[in-house]
């Protein structure tokens, strides 16, 4: 049997107190006890082994009490069960995140997002997000979830005591979050949550890299926008003008999205060891493509509102100076029209086809007009350029059709907000054919909620190539 690093500390003769500090959860303690039991076999434990058993067992019971109590709003203190503090639950969540980052299941960017969520918002929002991260981030819950994923009918019979406790804690947190308790769906482990997966540095979703991404535990996020306060120079003993800016309340609702992951019994049987990892990869790719499209051109009705939808037809729209085609100087027109307040942090977004068209433009003496677009990373007019495959390409504009063609966007993207609701759900559904008979497949039905909108239209300029049939 392979020895774990935790067990090796004890086996190498490290002092108990030092070795015990490596144990961070009830599941870790159970791992050491299991290894000790397997090593002893049919014989009785010797004096040293019994001493170790008692010390680890006592520490595991203490972790167990703390984990269950934290889910209910309490922690295990010196005098028994006392009121829960944010730091104690948050510390447990951070330990879980460290474990997942070290194993590669969670990106450092994802861990930073979760840490930020746990420390922001009202007291109730912080409390809920901390309990959610602690419960769904528990490695024991992930392993329990994986067993149900592979064997929905009998997977729970294979749960260890630590996994049973982890599932119990998650159910209590889910009930507190009012996320459809009583349905067949389960809260997904932290490392499978789409809102966390999409923080990965390798995501192709450029909007998530440059926009403001926030999390909420409610059905909508409420932001405040302002066109700015009035400033002035004052002479001595002169009354100041009323410079209070108008504040606009901008609610951004989160909409339900679903991903259906289908697999056969054969795949389930042949890849049991890394099946959860494969589901994670497939889900991330599907969610990434679907949300990137919605954040760009979504209608805002039963789906996120895309920035193109929000800016089209407003004063942020700039027409090309060409005749039903883009011209080389169009990026300058966008930059010149954007207010100085937003210029410092502005960047471009366009389809790769539009970028290639700009790369092909030449000056009158044959030099490249936009040579910096060939750099890595690419830039346009001295500002970063990001690929967005869901925008229309300037090469796809059809002059024979009456249409508006939005091919290039420029602005300060912190004023485009993407909202994610924490807590995604996953339900396993048997596969049925057209005649309602089994197909020896399963459907993993993943649901989550997200939304988006522009909070300040003045922060953007959108290039339109209007065509008339």
Secondary structure in CASP SS format (residue, H / E / C, confidence):
PFRMAT SS
TARGET T0000
AUTHOR 0000-0000-0000
METHOD secondary structure of the structure
MODEL  1
X C 1.00
X C 1.00
X C 1.00
X C 1.00
X H 1.00
X H 1.00
X H 1.00
X H 1.00
X H 1.00
X H 1.00
X H 1.00
X C 1.00
X C 1.00
X C 1.00
X C 1.00
X H 1.00
X H 1.00
X H 1.00
X H 1.00
X H 1.00
X C 1.00
X C 1.00
X C 1.00
X C 1.00
X C 1.00
X H 1.00
X H 1.00
X H 1.00
X H 1.00
X H 1.00
X H 1.00
X H 1.00
X H 1.00
X H 1.00
X H 1.00
X H 1.00
X H 1.00
X H 1.00
X H 1.00
X H 1.00
X C 1.00
X C 1.00
X C 1.00
X C 1.00
X C 1.00
X C 1.00
X H 1.00
X H 1.00
X H 1.00
X H 1.00
X H 1.00
X H 1.00
X H 1.00
X H 1.00
X H 1.00
X H 1.00
X H 1.00
X H 1.00
X H 1.00
X H 1.00
X H 1.00
X H 1.00
X H 1.00
X H 1.00
X H 1.00
X H 1.00
X H 1.00
X H 1.00
X H 1.00
X H 1.00
X H 1.00
X C 1.00
X C 1.00
X E 1.00
X E 1.00
X E 1.00
X E 1.00
X C 1.00
X C 1.00
X E 1.00
X E 1.00
X E 1.00
X E 1.00
X C 1.00
X C 1.00
X H 1.00
X H 1.00
X H 1.00
X H 1.00
X H 1.00
X H 1.00
X H 1.00
X H 1.00
X H 1.00
X H 1.00
X H 1.00
X H 1.00
X H 1.00
X H 1.00
X H 1.00
X H 1.00
X H 1.00
X H 1.00
X C 1.00
X C 1.00
X C 1.00
X C 1.00
X H 1.00
X H 1.00
X H 1.00
X H 1.00
X H 1.00
X H 1.00
X H 1.00
X H 1.00
X H 1.00
X H 1.00
X H 1.00
X C 1.00
X C 1.00
X C 1.00
X C 1.00
X H 1.00
X H 1.00
X H 1.00
X H 1.00
X H 1.00
X H 1.00
X H 1.00
X H 1.00
X H 1.00
X H 1.00
X H 1.00
X H 1.00
X H 1.00
X H 1.00
X C 1.00
X C 1.00
X H 1.00
X H 1.00
X H 1.00
X H 1.00
X H 1.00
X H 1.00
X H 1.00
X H 1.00
X H 1.00
X H 1.00
X H 1.00
X H 1.00
X C 1.00
X C 1.00
X C 1.00
X C 1.00
X H 1.00
X H 1.00
X H 1.00
X H 1.00
X C 1.00
X C 1.00
X H 1.00
X H 1.00
X H 1.00
X H 1.00
X H 1.00
X H 1.00
X H 1.00
X H 1.00
X H 1.00
X H 1.00
X H 1.00
X H 1.00
X H 1.00
X H 1.00
X H 1.00
X H 1.00
X H 1.00
X C 1.00
X C 1.00
X C 1.00
X C 1.00
X C 1.00
X C 1.00
X C 1.00
X C 1.00
X E 1.00
X E 1.00
X C 1.00
X C 1.00
X H 1.00
X H 1.00
X H 1.00
X C 1.00
X H 1.00
X H 1.00
X H 1.00
X H 1.00
X C 1.00
X C 1.00
X C 1.00
X C 1.00
X C 1.00
X C 1.00
X C 1.00
X C 1.00
X H 1.00
X H 1.00
X H 1.00
X H 1.00
X H 1.00
X C 1.00
X E 1.00
X E 1.00
X E 1.00
X E 1.00
X E 1.00
X C 1.00
X C 1.00
X C 1.00
X E 1.00
X E 1.00
X E 1.00
X E 1.00
X E 1.00
X E 1.00
X E 1.00
X C 1.00
X C 1.00
X C 1.00
X C 1.00
X C 1.00
X C 1.00
X C 1.00
X C 1.00
X C 1.00
X C 1.00
X C 1.00
X C 1.00
X C 1.00
X C 1.00
X C 1.00
X C 1.00
X C 1.00
X C 1.00
X C 1.00
X C 1.00
X E 1.00
X E 1.00
X E 1.00
X E 1.00
X E 1.00
X E 1.00
X E 1.00
X C 1.00
X E 1.00
X E 1.00
X E 1.00
X E 1.00
X E 1.00
X E 1.00
X E 1.00
X E 1.00
X E 1.00
X E 1.00
X H 1.00
X H 1.00
X H 1.00
X H 1.00
X H 1.00
X H 1.00
X C 1.00
X H 1.00
X H 1.00
X H 1.00
X H 1.00
X H 1.00
X H 1.00
X H 1.00
X H 1.00
X H 1.00
X H 1.00
X H 1.00
X H 1.00
X H 1.00
X H 1.00
X H 1.00
X H 1.00
X H 1.00
X H 1.00
X H 1.00
X H 1.00
X H 1.00
X H 1.00
X H 1.00
X H 1.00
X H 1.00
X H 1.00
X C 1.00
X E 1.00
X C 1.00
X C 1.00
X C 1.00
X C 1.00
X C 1.00
X E 1.00
X C 1.00
X H 1.00
X H 1.00
X H 1.00
X H 1.00
X H 1.00
X C 1.00
X C 1.00
X C 1.00
X C 1.00
X C 1.00
X E 1.00
X E 1.00
X E 1.00
X C 1.00
X C 1.00
X C 1.00
X C 1.00
X C 1.00
X C 1.00
X C 1.00
X C 1.00
X C 1.00
X C 1.00
X H 1.00
X H 1.00
X H 1.00
X H 1.00
X H 1.00
X H 1.00
X H 1.00
X H 1.00
X C 1.00
X C 1.00
X H 1.00
X H 1.00
X H 1.00
X H 1.00
X C 1.00
X C 1.00
X C 1.00
X E 1.00
X E 1.00
X E 1.00
X E 1.00
X C 1.00
X H 1.00
X H 1.00
X H 1.00
X H 1.00
X H 1.00
X H 1.00
X H 1.00
X H 1.00
X H 1.00
X C 1.00
X E 1.00
X C 1.00
X C 1.00
X C 1.00
X C 1.00
X C 1.00
X E 1.00
X C 1.00
X C 1.00
X H 1.00
X H 1.00
X H 1.00
X H 1.00
X C 1.00
X C 1.00
X C 1.00
X C 1.00
X E 1.00
X E 1.00
X C 1.00
X C 1.00
X E 1.00
X E 1.00
X E 1.00
X E 1.00
X E 1.00
X C 1.00
X C 1.00
X C 1.00
X C 1.00
X C 1.00
X C 1.00
X H 1.00
X H 1.00
X H 1.00
X C 1.00
X C 1.00
X C 1.00
X C 1.00
X C 1.00
X C 1.00
X E 1.00
X C 1.00
X C 1.00
X E 1.00
X E 1.00
X E 1.00
X E 1.00
X E 1.00
X E 1.00
X C 1.00
X H 1.00
X H 1.00
X H 1.00
X E 1.00
X E 1.00
X E 1.00
X E 1.00
X E 1.00
X E 1.00
X C 1.00
X C 1.00
X C 1.00
X E 1.00
X E 1.00
X E 1.00
X E 1.00
X E 1.00
X E 1.00
X E 1.00
X E 1.00
X C 1.00
X C 1.00
X C 1.00
X C 1.00
X C 1.00
X E 1.00
X E 1.00
X E 1.00
X E 1.00
X E 1.00
X E 1.00
X E 1.00
X E 1.00
X E 1.00
X E 1.00
X E 1.00
X E 1.00
X E 1.00
X E 1.00
X E 1.00
X E 1.00
X E 1.00
X C 1.00
X C 1.00
X H 1.00
X H 1.00
X H 1.00
X E 1.00
X E 1.00
X E 1.00
X E 1.00
X E 1.00
X C 1.00
X C 1.00
X E 1.00
X C 1.00
X C 1.00
END
